[in-house]
């Protein structure tokens, strides 16, 4: 992780702590926000009408 990214994360954490201290955000909301940030992202791809499922990208045929 770059130094800039670490500083941005530190500033974000300080802002969250300040909001919690002032009562603007509850600690449970902060915990939920941090959990969402750390969730694994999953991507799905949908078949189109030309996809038979047997070929790979750009005409690459898998061995059968």
PEJOUR-V949959 format. One record per helix or strand of 3 or more residues. SS is the DSSP state (hx for helix, st for strand). FROM is the first residue (numbers start at 0). TO is the last residue. Records with the same first field share a line. If there is no record, write none. Layout:
# PEJOUR-V949959
SS->FROM-TO + FROM-TO
This chain:
# PEJOUR-V949959
hx->2-21 + 26-36 + 56-58
